[in-house]
Amino acid sequence: MLVLSYLYVLCLVPFFVEKEDREVQWHAKHGIVLSLFELAVWLVFTVLGVVSGGLGCLLLPVQMIFFLGMLVVRIICIVKATQGSRFQVPGLSPLADRF
């Protein structure tokens, strides 16, 4: 369940199934926040690409680097979760701790 917490839409499975396990809930909430953040950034890149015309081609390398970085963050979170610790994502973890 800890690994599922960081696999995009699958983060909803541990969130709804493991209501009693506080550790799984913590990781599931952080996985949901990461997914929503990535979705929001993807929407911003898409809108900028459509509105600006040719600027979309220039934004592609930035977008690729960003999503590669987010993949690395997800892998770090999965490794930390399976080792029994937590990885605090700067800026996003305090947001996930609110709910």
C-alpha positions as CSV (number, residue, x, y, z in Angstrom):
1,M,0.0,0.0,0.0
2,L,2.9,2.4,0.7
3,V,4.2,2.0,-2.9
4,L,0.7,2.6,-4.3
5,S,0.5,5.8,-2.4
6,Y,2.9,7.4,-4.8
7,L,1.7,5.9,-8.1
8,Y,-0.4,8.8,-9.5
9,V,-4.1,7.8,-9.6
10,L,-3.5,4.6,-7.6
11,C,-2.8,6.8,-4.5
12,L,-6.6,6.8,-4.0
13,V,-6.6,3.0,-3.3
14,P,-4.7,3.2,0.0
15,F,-6.4,6.4,0.9
16,F,-9.8,4.7,0.8
17,V,-8.9,1.2,1.8
18,E,-6.5,1.6,4.7
19,K,-8.5,4.0,6.9
20,E,-7.1,2.6,10.1
21,D,-3.3,2.7,9.3
22,R,-2.0,6.2,10.0
23,E,1.3,5.6,8.2
24,V,-0.4,4.5,5.0
25,Q,-2.8,7.5,5.3
26,W,0.1,9.9,5.6
27,H,1.8,8.6,2.5
28,A,-1.5,8.4,0.6
29,K,-2.2,12.1,1.4
30,H,1.2,13.1,0.2
31,G,0.8,11.0,-2.9
32,I,-2.5,12.8,-3.7
33,V,-0.9,16.2,-3.2
34,L,2.0,15.3,-5.4
35,S,-0.4,14.1,-8.1
36,L,-2.5,17.2,-7.9
37,F,0.6,19.4,-8.1
38,E,1.9,17.6,-11.2
39,L,-1.6,17.9,-12.8
40,A,-1.7,21.6,-12.1
41,V,1.8,22.2,-13.5
42,W,0.9,20.1,-16.6
43,L,-2.2,22.2,-17.1
44,V,-0.1,25.4,-16.9
45,F,2.4,24.1,-19.4
46,T,-0.4,23.0,-21.7
47,V,-2.2,26.4,-21.6
48,L,1.1,28.3,-22.1
49,G,1.9,26.1,-25.1
50,V,-1.5,26.6,-26.7
51,V,-1.8,30.3,-26.0
52,S,1.8,31.3,-27.0
53,G,2.0,29.3,-30.2
54,G,5.7,28.7,-30.8
55,L,6.7,29.1,-27.1
56,G,5.4,25.6,-26.5
57,C,8.4,24.1,-28.3
58,L,10.7,26.1,-26.1
59,L,8.9,25.1,-23.0
60,L,9.2,21.4,-23.8
61,P,12.8,20.9,-22.4
62,V,11.7,22.7,-19.2
63,Q,8.6,20.5,-18.9
64,M,10.7,17.3,-19.5
65,I,13.2,18.3,-16.8
66,F,10.4,19.2,-14.3
67,F,8.6,15.9,-14.8
68,L,11.8,13.9,-14.6
69,G,12.5,15.7,-11.3
70,M,9.1,14.8,-10.1
71,L,9.7,11.1,-11.0
72,V,12.9,11.2,-9.0
73,V,10.9,12.7,-6.0
74,R,8.3,9.9,-6.3
75,I,11.1,7.2,-6.4
76,I,12.7,8.8,-3.3
77,C,9.3,8.8,-1.5
78,I,8.7,5.1,-2.4
79,V,12.1,4.1,-1.2
80,K,11.8,6.1,2.1
81,A,8.3,4.7,2.7
82,T,9.4,1.1,2.2
83,Q,12.3,1.7,4.7
84,G,9.8,3.0,7.3
85,S,10.7,6.7,7.1
86,R,9.1,9.7,5.6
87,F,10.3,12.1,2.9
88,Q,9.2,15.7,3.4
89,V,8.7,17.4,0.1
90,P,9.4,21.1,0.6
91,G,6.3,23.2,0.0
92,L,4.0,20.3,-0.6
93,S,4.3,18.3,2.7
94,P,2.8,21.1,4.9
95,L,-0.1,21.3,2.5
96,A,-0.7,17.5,2.7
97,D,-0.5,17.6,6.5
98,R,-3.5,20.0,6.7
99,F,-6.0,17.3,5.8
